[in-house]
Amino acid sequence: MWLGFLCLLALLDLHSAALSTTPRYFPTSYLSPSSTSISDWSSSSAESQLVSNFTGSVDDRGTCQCSVILPDTTFPVERVERLEITAQTISKKFEKELSKVREYVQLISIYEKKLLNLTVRIEKIEQDTISYTELDFELIKIEVREMEKLIQQLKVGFVGSTVIIDQLEVEVRNEIPSHGLIIKSLWGARSCTHGGVVNVSKPAIVQLNWLGFSYKYGAWGRDYSPQLPGKGLYWVAPLNTNGRTLQNYRLYNTLDDLLLYRYNQDYYISYGQGSGIAVYNNNMYVNWYNTRNIARVNLATNRVEVTQTLPQAAYNNRFSYANVGWQDIDLAVDENGLWVIYATEASTGNIVISKLNDTTLAVLNTWHTKQYKPSVSNAFMVCGVLYATRTLSTRAEEIFYYFDTNTGQEGRLAIVMQKVQETLQSINYHPYEQKLFVYNDGYLLNYDLFFQPQ
């Protein structure tokens, strides 16, 4: 019985009782005389009552060896084993998720640096004096799309709260226009999902018109077609030196051809008046000489396809722009199509805006503003919004007024446009490039537009 007691002590000393039949060994020094008998321990100890199924023996070296079987009611061996397996599984999953988090943190850090780099580059574009090509913006767009793709991967792969990832997505979309500007075309913004024009770049001097410095009056631009928005030809239309009659215009297939004066197509007409010229869908629109009529000229054939009277429109310098003669009727193109900017006697010289059918030249809708046209130096349309300029000095204009045909609202702006010569003879907007094409006393200028994010 003393031997069994020692085995019981050995059992209680075990730290792991998961194995129900595990031999344990004790030296014979444990078998010291005691005044307490085995029977006393058996009767008074709760442990001896709980453990009754054991055997023990002493080998020839005096070592005690015993085997004990613990009932499940005493220690839940199987449940402990299941718990241990579950704990191991959870630990493996945790390590896997932790590894993902480390990877995502590293990726986020990399893309935060890329985002900062993009911000710096865009700020440079906003402040620079040169004009950037479509390729420059395509490279930026590709990088932004890569970041957007990463964010979507993070959202799919990340289990739990995505607050940090959502914040990163907001940064990607909002950090770039950190000065309230959004770079043109960055988000495919050739649609009108923006809050309007908020700034312009410094002018890029493309070249002097091909007839020379004496031909200070005229217009230039790029054809816009909704079906082929990025494929339009370039056109230059200097007026005669009298500043009134349009007789010659030139077409180029590419900007490189224009810059190098090569592969040009020259055409002659005898009926154009003023520099309020626009080109849309391979048609040129002009004010017919000495009338309030508008003519549509097919650029493929140089033939007049349609002429139409603009009802009540003033003409022949009645309400032209300030410092710009013979532009009583100013045609314009934007994302919505063909427009005409003019004034009438009934409007007392205030600007009237009409939307035209680009095929028939019929008036589709008309809006009346409170802005006196002869106090405006020039105007253009963007997304159904009229923007008007005025002269600040010989080297600066200001976009100071707008009228939104979508809402009927009008208001004041203060966007300064630098210029290289004194007078802006005409302004044409290209919806795909989101540039202004300005004829500045014979020089062909480009301005990039910047828009307020909506």
Solvent accessible surface area in square Angstrom, and as a share of the most:
residue,aa,sasa,rsa
1,M,153,0.69
2,W,72,0.25
3,L,44,0.22
4,G,7,0.07
5,F,22,0.09
6,L,4,0.02
7,C,0,0.00
8,L,9,0.04
9,L,71,0.35
10,A,1,0.01
11,L,20,0.10
12,L,98,0.49
13,D,98,0.51
14,L,36,0.18
15,H,191,0.85
16,S,83,0.53
17,A,21,0.16
18,A,29,0.22
19,L,126,0.63
20,S,51,0.33
21,T,88,0.51
22,T,43,0.25
23,P,65,0.41
24,R,100,0.37
25,Y,129,0.49
26,F,22,0.09
27,P,74,0.47
28,T,58,0.34
29,S,87,0.56
30,Y,103,0.39
31,L,62,0.31
32,S,63,0.41
33,P,136,0.86
34,S,66,0.42
35,S,122,0.79
36,T,52,0.30
37,S,50,0.33
38,I,20,0.10
39,S,72,0.46
40,D,71,0.37
41,W,96,0.34
42,S,42,0.27
43,S,84,0.54
44,S,91,0.59
45,S,15,0.10
46,A,64,0.50
47,E,71,0.32
48,S,25,0.16
49,Q,125,0.55
50,L,111,0.55
51,V,9,0.05
52,S,95,0.61
53,N,87,0.45
54,F,56,0.23
55,T,97,0.56
56,G,32,0.31
57,S,62,0.40
58,V,66,0.38
59,D,54,0.28
60,D,143,0.74
61,R,200,0.73
62,G,14,0.13
63,T,30,0.18
64,C,1,0.01
65,Q,70,0.31
66,C,6,0.03
67,S,45,0.29
68,V,14,0.08
69,I,83,0.42
70,L,25,0.12
71,P,60,0.38
72,D,83,0.43
73,T,135,0.78
74,T,58,0.34
75,F,76,0.32
76,P,43,0.27
77,V,23,0.13
78,E,114,0.51
79,R,139,0.51
80,V,54,0.31
81,E,75,0.34
82,R,139,0.51
83,L,121,0.60
84,E,98,0.44
85,I,110,0.56
86,T,67,0.39
87,A,54,0.42
88,Q,97,0.43
89,T,62,0.36
90,I,105,0.53
91,S,58,0.38
92,K,150,0.63
93,K,130,0.55
94,F,125,0.52
95,E,94,0.42
96,K,130,0.55
97,E,70,0.31
98,L,53,0.26
99,S,60,0.39
100,K,64,0.27
101,V,55,0.31
102,R,141,0.51
103,E,95,0.42
104,Y,32,0.12
105,V,89,0.51
106,Q,116,0.51
107,L,52,0.26
108,I,25,0.13
109,S,46,0.30
110,I,75,0.38
111,Y,34,0.13
112,E,82,0.37
113,K,142,0.60
114,K,74,0.32
115,L,5,0.03
116,L,116,0.58
117,N,76,0.39
118,L,0,0.00
119,T,8,0.05
120,V,84,0.48
121,R,75,0.28
122,I,1,0.00
123,E,44,0.20
124,K,123,0.52
125,I,12,0.06
126,E,26,0.11
127,Q,123,0.54
128,D,33,0.17
129,T,71,0.41
130,I,101,0.51
131,S,41,0.27
132,Y,32,0.12
133,T,82,0.48
134,E,55,0.24
135,L,119,0.59
136,D,46,0.24
137,F,1,0.00
138,E,54,0.24
139,L,87,0.43
140,I,3,0.02
141,K,9,0.04
142,I,85,0.43
143,E,47,0.21
144,V,2,0.01
145,R,129,0.47
146,E,77,0.35
147,M,3,0.01
148,E,38,0.17
149,K,134,0.57
150,L,12,0.06
151,I,3,0.01
152,Q,92,0.41
153,Q,100,0.45
154,L,1,0.00
155,K,69,0.29
156,V,131,0.75
157,G,23,0.22
158,F,60,0.25
159,V,121,0.70
160,G,58,0.55
161,S,82,0.53
162,T,38,0.22
163,V,89,0.51
164,I,121,0.61
165,I,8,0.04
166,D,57,0.29
167,Q,105,0.47
168,L,7,0.04
169,E,44,0.20
170,V,84,0.48
171,E,72,0.32
172,V,2,0.01
173,R,112,0.41
174,N,86,0.44
175,E,70,0.32
176,I,2,0.01
177,P,11,0.07
178,S,54,0.35
179,H,114,0.51
180,G,30,0.28
181,L,16,0.08
182,I,17,0.09
183,I,1,0.00
184,K,3,0.01
185,S,0,0.00
186,L,6,0.03
187,W,64,0.23
188,G,41,0.39
189,A,10,0.08
190,R,55,0.20
191,S,55,0.35
192,C,52,0.31
193,T,96,0.56
194,H,18,0.08
195,G,47,0.46
196,G,14,0.14
197,V,5,0.03
198,V,47,0.27
199,N,55,0.28
200,V,12,0.07
201,S,9,0.06
202,K,71,0.30
203,P,19,0.12
204,A,15,0.12
205,I,99,0.50
206,V,26,0.15
207,Q,23,0.10
208,L,49,0.24
209,N,3,0.02
210,W,53,0.19
211,L,65,0.32
212,G,21,0.20
213,F,97,0.40
214,S,76,0.49
215,Y,58,0.22
216,K,76,0.32
217,Y,76,0.29
218,G,0,0.00
219,A,0,0.00
220,W,0,0.00
221,G,1,0.01
222,R,39,0.14
223,D,9,0.04
224,Y,23,0.09
225,S,15,0.09
226,P,63,0.40
227,Q,133,0.59
228,L,109,0.54
229,P,45,0.28
230,G,25,0.24
231,K,155,0.66
232,G,7,0.07
233,L,31,0.15
234,Y,15,0.06
235,W,3,0.01
236,V,3,0.02
237,A,0,0.00
238,P,2,0.01
239,L,2,0.01
240,N,36,0.18
241,T,81,0.47
242,N,94,0.48
243,G,6,0.06
244,R,43,0.16
245,T,22,0.13
246,L,1,0.00
247,Q,53,0.24
248,N,53,0.27
249,Y,0,0.00
250,R,28,0.10
251,L,2,0.01
252,Y,2,0.01
253,N,89,0.46
254,T,64,0.37
255,L,63,0.31
256,D,82,0.43
257,D,9,0.05
258,L,0,0.00
259,L,73,0.36
260,L,109,0.54
261,Y,101,0.38
262,R,97,0.35
263,Y,154,0.59
264,N,48,0.24
265,Q,66,0.29
266,D,80,0.42
267,Y,52,0.20
268,Y,126,0.48
269,I,7,0.03
270,S,80,0.51
271,Y,28,0.11
272,G,1,0.01
273,Q,4,0.02
274,G,1,0.01
275,S,2,0.01
276,G,4,0.04
277,I,2,0.01
278,A,0,0.00
279,V,7,0.04
280,Y,16,0.06
281,N,58,0.30
282,N,57,0.29
283,N,21,0.11
284,M,0,0.00
285,Y,0,0.00
286,V,1,0.00
287,N,5,0.03
288,W,76,0.27
289,Y,79,0.30
290,N,79,0.40
291,T,39,0.23
292,R,84,0.31
293,N,40,0.21
294,I,2,0.01
295,A,0,0.00
296,R,32,0.12
297,V,0,0.00
298,N,37,0.19
299,L,4,0.02
300,A,73,0.57
301,T,73,0.43
302,N,37,0.19
303,R,161,0.59
304,V,52,0.30
305,E,75,0.34
306,V,39,0.23
307,T,68,0.40
308,Q,73,0.32
309,T,65,0.38
310,L,2,0.01
311,P,76,0.48
312,Q,126,0.56
313,A,0,0.00
314,A,7,0.05
315,Y,69,0.26
316,N,50,0.26
317,N,66,0.34
318,R,131,0.48
319,F,11,0.05
320,S,12,0.08
321,Y,8,0.03
322,A,31,0.24
323,N,120,0.62
324,V,6,0.04
325,G,34,0.32
326,W,59,0.21
327,Q,0,0.00
328,D,3,0.01
329,I,3,0.01
330,D,6,0.03
331,L,2,0.01
332,A,8,0.06
333,V,9,0.05
334,D,0,0.00
335,E,35,0.16
336,N,73,0.37
337,G,4,0.04
338,L,1,0.00
339,W,7,0.03
340,V,0,0.00
341,I,0,0.00
342,Y,9,0.04
343,A,1,0.01
344,T,8,0.04
345,E,104,0.47
346,A,85,0.66
347,S,15,0.09
348,T,97,0.56
349,G,0,0.00
350,N,37,0.19
351,I,0,0.00
352,V,2,0.01
353,I,0,0.00
354,S,0,0.00
355,K,35,0.15
356,L,2,0.01
357,N,52,0.27
358,D,44,0.23
359,T,74,0.43
360,T,65,0.38
361,L,3,0.02
362,A,42,0.32
363,V,57,0.33
364,L,106,0.53
365,N,80,0.41
366,T,50,0.29
367,W,51,0.18
368,H,120,0.54
369,T,8,0.05
370,K,168,0.71
371,Q,14,0.06
372,Y,100,0.38
373,K,0,0.00
374,P,37,0.23
375,S,57,0.37
376,V,0,0.00
377,S,7,0.04
378,N,0,0.00
379,A,1,0.01
380,F,1,0.00
381,M,0,0.00
382,V,1,0.01
383,C,9,0.06
384,G,0,0.00
385,V,18,0.10
386,L,0,0.00
387,Y,8,0.03
388,A,0,0.00
389,T,0,0.00
390,R,99,0.36
391,T,61,0.36
392,L,87,0.43
393,S,54,0.35
394,T,73,0.42
395,R,125,0.46
396,A,19,0.15
397,E,1,0.00
398,E,17,0.08
399,I,0,0.00
400,F,7,0.03
401,Y,7,0.03
402,Y,57,0.22
403,F,10,0.04
404,D,26,0.13
405,T,15,0.08
406,N,100,0.51
407,T,88,0.51
408,G,41,0.39
409,Q,115,0.51
410,E,55,0.25
411,G,19,0.19
412,R,158,0.58
413,L,49,0.25
414,A,81,0.63
415,I,12,0.06
416,V,80,0.46
417,M,1,0.00
418,Q,85,0.38
419,K,8,0.03
420,V,37,0.21
421,Q,48,0.21
422,E,97,0.44
423,T,26,0.15
424,L,3,0.01
425,Q,7,0.03
426,S,2,0.01
427,I,9,0.04
428,N,17,0.09
429,Y,12,0.04
430,H,1,0.00
431,P,2,0.01
432,Y,52,0.20
433,E,17,0.08
434,Q,0,0.00
435,K,17,0.07
436,L,0,0.00
437,F,3,0.01
438,V,0,0.00
439,Y,0,0.00
440,N,0,0.00
441,D,13,0.07
442,G,0,0.00
443,Y,53,0.20
444,L,0,0.00
445,L,0,0.00
446,N,11,0.06
447,Y,1,0.00
448,D,4,0.02
449,L,0,0.00
450,F,3,0.01
451,F,0,0.00
452,Q,72,0.32
453,P,46,0.29
454,Q,172,0.77
